[in-house]
């Protein structure tokens, strides 16, 4: 074997090593790409789940808002009824007091006679 054969063998080994390195790089890039695709799919699934949960939350908040509106309306109605009842009670007390005064006046007139 001469010097040219030694250089040729070294060149062949270098080329084979380079092919091996390139093959490893390509395989690792494919694995990384597949891993990234899987991560993207997982992220999309999580976003879909979050979207569903957000929709449920918004529906719940809408229900709470509607219930709050109904409760406010009921409270307003009850407040109005209480005000009317207080007015009626005040009127009844006033009438009762007037009636008591009339009775006292009538009794004092009867005593004078």
WOPENOR-V426917 format. One record per pair of residues at least 12 apart in sequence whose ideal C-beta (glycine too) atoms are under 6 Angstrom apart, sorted by sequence separation. I is the first residue (numbers start at 1). J is the second residue. If there is no record, write none. Layout:
# WOPENOR-V426917
I_J ; I_J
This chain:
# WOPENOR-V426917
none
